[in-house]
């Protein structure tokens, strides 16, 4: 069996069909990792700290010796775990932080045990540099705009069903963007992991064809859109869906009926300063009666003003208003495609 070192692009291409083993500590992995990678840490968090301290206090040789003492009893288990990931093909990919001793040692072990191993040249650090470089590339973006409750996410996915390229930023961020946006979602990833997931999605797309994204703030909950991509989004044409407020209220009532009362109260309290005390009291009283239409009505007054202010910060020549009378994502998607073909154009 053989071992080789791959560039980031070569490594990611192979990662489409081969298992990726991240040998960094659980803490490093949990913060952010290559999507789909499996963590088989050479050292746990405490062991990694001990080796680091030994390196600083006594030098590399003694740190290496300590490392060998710590991992010695775990060698057989490393091999067992790795072989389970690809029992038929017996080929795996391995990386650490810088592509140095940890991945090299792990690769040597697996090779000795009969596996074919490729490591990542420059490690996870090189991967992260490639991720950020990707967002700086020119992308043919079209932004889907609209006030809260316009159904932009459903329309976005309908665009995909009708053959368009999309990126669903809110799904990647596990957040819908507003104070209520975390309700019903799994915990948000770190911003770094959000970028990694976004990188995986955007590199699946054709750069010369248009890509639809929802109009978002710089941050979606605690996840931040990469700055270079954010600047491209701000310069892209915006299809502003002008949906009547009653239609939006009806959609929001459907989406939030049945959600935990306590979570809705907490989300409303978080925007008390923006709503004002009187409006907040009115909204909370409506919540206590399960009058979700009134809650949506009064909170939309704030969200509509905030969205329109953000929209006004764009060049008016880049904002196109499309009246949408009813909540029909498939019909709206067809309208958007026709508009984009006429106004934006579609590179092929």
N, C-alpha and C positions, 0 to 999 in steps of 0.2 A: 504494500500500500504506500501511497505517496502523500506528501504535504506540499502546498504551494501558497504563495502570497498573492492576493488579488487586490486590484484597485477597487474603489468604492463602487463604481459602475459595474464592474465584473462581479463583485460580491453580491450586489443587490439583484443582478440578473439571475445569478445562481440561486439566490434566496427564494426565487419564485417557485422552485421545485425541491429545494433541499432544506433540511432543518438548520436553523441558526442557533448556536449556543453562545450565550453571553456569560462569560466567566467572571464578570465584575461582581462586587459584593451586592447583597440584596438591597442595601440602601441606594447604591448607584442605579441599579436596575429599576427599583420602584419609582425613583424620581423621573426617569425617562429611559427609553430603550428603543431599539429598532423594532418596529411593529412585527409581531409574530415570533420574535426571538424567545427562546426558553432560557431561563436563568439556572445555570449549574455553577454556583459560585466557588471559585478556588478557595476563597476565605469568606467566612461570615463577617458581619459588620465589626464585631469585637476583635476578631483575629486580624482583620485588615488594619485596624487601629494599632494593634500591638506591633505588627510588622513595620508600620510607618514610624512609630516611636523608636523602635530598635534601629531603624535606618538613620534617623536623625541623631540618635545618641551614640551609636556604635559603628555606623558605616554599613556599606552594602553587603559585605561578606557575612557579617553576623545576622543581618536582616534576612538574607537568603537562607541561612542555616535555620533560623527560627521558622521561616516559611515552610521549609522542608519537613521540619518536625510537626508542624500543624497539619499539613496536608497528607503526610505519609499514611495515616490510618484510613484516609478517605479515597485513596487511589482506585481501589477495586470498584467502589460505588460510583465514582466518576465514569468509569468505563461502562458499567451496567446501565446507568442512566442514558448515556450517550448512544449506546447501541440500540436501546429501545426506540429512539427517535427515528431511526431508519434501519430496521432490522434486515430488510431485503437488499437495499442499495449499498449499505455500509459506507456511505459518504456523508460528511457533515461539514458545516461551516462554523468557525470559531472566531470570536473576537473579544478583546478586552478594551481598556481605555485608550492606550496609545499604540496598541499593536506590538507590545514588547514582551516582557518576561512571562506574564500570566498566560496570555494566549499561546505563546511559543511553547511553554512547558506543557500546557494542556494538550496542544496539538501533538507534541512528541509522545505523550502518554497514549493518546488514542491511536496514533500511527503504530506504536509498538504493539497495541492490542489488536491490530488488524483492520483499522478503519482508514479510509482515505479522507484527508483533512485539508481544507483551505482556510487560511487566516486572512483577516482584513488588514491590509497595509495602512498603517497609521491609526488603526483602531476606531473606536467610537468617536473619537475627536475628529478624525478625518471625515467620518460619515456626517457629523454635525456641520462641518464646514460646507460639505456638499449640499446638505439640506438648505442652508441659508443662501448659498449661491443660486440654487434652483428658483427661489422666490424672486430673485433679482432679475431673472430672465424676463424678456417681454412676453406677456400673455394677452391673448385676445379676449378681454373680459367684457361682459355685459352685466350690469347690475340690475337686479330685480327689486324695485322699491315699492313702498306702500305703507300706510299707517298700520298700527297694531290691529290684528284681527282680519287683515286682508287675505289671509290664507296663502301667504307667499311660499311656505315650505311645501304645501300640497301642490301648488302650481309648479314649483321647481321640479318636483319628482314627476309631475305630468309631462313637463318639458323633456325629461330624460326618457320617458316612455315613448315620446314622439320623436326620438332620435337626436335630441340635443345633448351637448356635454354640460354637466353641472358639477358643482362642488357644494355640498351641504355643510356649511361651516358650523351650524348649530348642532347638528348631529355629532360632528367630530368633537365639539366642545362640551357635549352633554348639557346644553343650556339653551333656552329660547330667547335669551337676551334681556328680558325685563326683570323687574323685582320678582315676578312670579315665575321666571324662566327656569328655575331649578326644580320646581315642583314636578314630581313624577319622573325625574331623571336620575341616572346613576351618578355617583360622585364624579366631579370634573377631574380631568387629567391635569398635570402640571402644564404650564404654557409650553415648555420644551417638548413634552410628549404630544401635545396638541399640534405643534409644528411637525413632529415626526409623522403623525398620522396624516396631516394635511399634505406633506411631501409625498407620501405613498399614493394618495389619491390623485394629486395633480400630475404626477409623472405617468399615470395611466392614460392621460388625455393627449390629444394632438394639439400642439402649441399654435398651429396655424388656423385652427378652427375656433369658433367662438365658444366661450365658457361662461355659463350663467352662474352668478352667485347672488345671495340675498344682500341687500343693503344692511350693513352692520356698523355698530360703533367700533372704535379701535379695540375694545375688549368685549368679549362675550362671557359674561360672568367673570371668572378669574383668569380666563384664557385670553391671551393677547394675539391678535392677528399680526403676522410678521410685517415689520415696517415697510419693507420694499414692496410687498404684495399690497399692503394697505394703500400705499401711494398710487399704485396702479388702479386700485378699486376707486379711489377718489377722482381719478382722471378719466374713468370709463364712462360711456353713455349709460344713463339711468332710464329704465322704463318704469315710470311712477304709476302704479295702479291706483286709480281714484275710485275707491269702493265706498258706497254710502255707509254712514255710521250705523243705521239699523241692521244692515247686512252683517257688518263686522260684530256688532253686539250679539247677534244670533249665533255666530260662529264661536265666539268666546264663551257664551253660556254653554254650548255643547261641549267645549273642550274642558271647562273647569267644573262642571256639575259632577258631583260625586267625589271630588278631591277633598282631602282632609280639611275640615273647618279650621283647625289650628294653623295649618300651613298657610292658608289663605289670609288669616288674620295677621300672621307674622309678616307675610309679604306686603300687606297693606301698611302695616306699621313702619316698615322700612322706608316707605316713601312719604311718611307723614309730613316731613318738612317741605317736600315738593308739592304735595296736595294742599297743605294747610290744615290746621286743626279742625275747622268746621267741615270741610269736605271729607276728611278722614273719618270723623265721627259719623257722618252720613253714610259713608261706605261700610263702616263696621256695623252700623245698625242694620243696613240692608243685608249684610252677610249673616247676621244673627237670624234674619227672617228667611234666609236662603233665597233672597231676591237677587240672583246673580246678574240679571239684566241691569238693575240699577247700579250695582258695583262696577260692571263693565262701563256703563255710561259715564259715571263720574270720574273713573280713573282714566278713561280714554281722553278726557278733556286735557289732562296733563300730558299723556303720551303723545297725543296728536300735535300739541304745541311743540314738544321737544323734538319730534321727528321732522316737522316742517322747518324748524330752525336749522337742524342739521342739513336738510335738503337745500336750504337757502345759501349754505356756505359753498355749494358747488356752482360752477359756471352755468348760468341759465341755459346756454346753448346746448348743454349736455344732458338736460333733463327733459324727457318727453312724457307728457301726461296721456295716459290711456284710460278713458272712462270704462269702468267695469260695473255693470248694473246688478249682476247676480253672482252668487257663490257657486261657480261652475268651473273647477280647475282645468278640466280638459278643454273646454271652450276658450278659457282665458289663455291657455298655453298655445292654442292654435292662433289666437289673435296676436300673441307676442311673437311667434315665429314669423307670421306675415309681416309684422312691423319691422322685425329685425332684418328680414331679407330685403326690405325696401330701404330702410334708413341706415342700418349698420353694415349690411353686406355680410356675406359668408365666404371666408377664404376656404378653399378646398385643397 
